[in-house]
Amino acid sequence: MTYMDRIKMALIAKDMTQKELAARVGIREATICRYFASTRIIRSDILKKIADCLELSTDYILDTKAWRMTHSK
């Protein structure tokens, strides 16, 4: 699962559109669309804002080793 898959799942769970996310983060809808199409890389400051809007950690979104270690069985 990619980091964009995790963001998509969170959007669905929160019943939020890409347009709403873009507005909350303070970027254009076209930019969000490029992130989802994998034609643009998310800057770290924008990733943090997205994580905050979706009530996720950046560790979870990026599936870092630290997150996996603290959430494994």
N, C-alpha and C positions, 0 to 999 in steps of 0.2 A: 504494500500500500504506500502510495506517495504522500508527500505533505499536502498536495492539492486535494487528494482523495479525503484526507482527514478534515480539511477545511470544508469541502463539499458536504461531507456527512454532518458537520456541525451546522452548516447553513440549513440543511434539511431538518435537523432536529429542532432548530430554533425557528423554523418556518420563516426564514429570511431570504430575500432575493439578493442576487449579486449587486443590483442597483442600490438596495438598502444598505448593504455592507459598504459599498463605495462611499455613499453619503456619510455614513457614520465614521468611516476612516478618514474622510476628507480628500478623497482622490476621485478621478473621473471613472465613470462606469466602464469606459473603453479600456482603461488600465487594468481593472479587475478582469475583464474579459480576456485580455492578453495573458494575465497570470494563469487563468484557467486553460487557455489554449497552449500554454507552455512556450509562448513566443517572447515572454519577458520574465526576468527573474525578480522576485520580490526582495526589495531592500530590507535590511534588518529592522529599521525603524517602522516601516510599514507592516512588516510581519508582527511586530510587537503590538501595533494598534489593532490589527486583525485579531490577534489572540485575545486581547482585552475585550474587544467587541463580542467575541464568541465565547468568552469566559473559559478560555483554554490557556494552557501554558505553551510557550514556544518550544519547550522540550518535548511536549506531547506532539505538537504539529510536526516537528522535525524528526521525531522518533529517536531522540538521542539516547546514548547508552545510559546516561544518568537516569533518565525517565524510566527506561526499561528495567533497570536494576531495582528502583524503588517500587515498581508496580508489578514485579513478577511474583509468582506463587512461591 
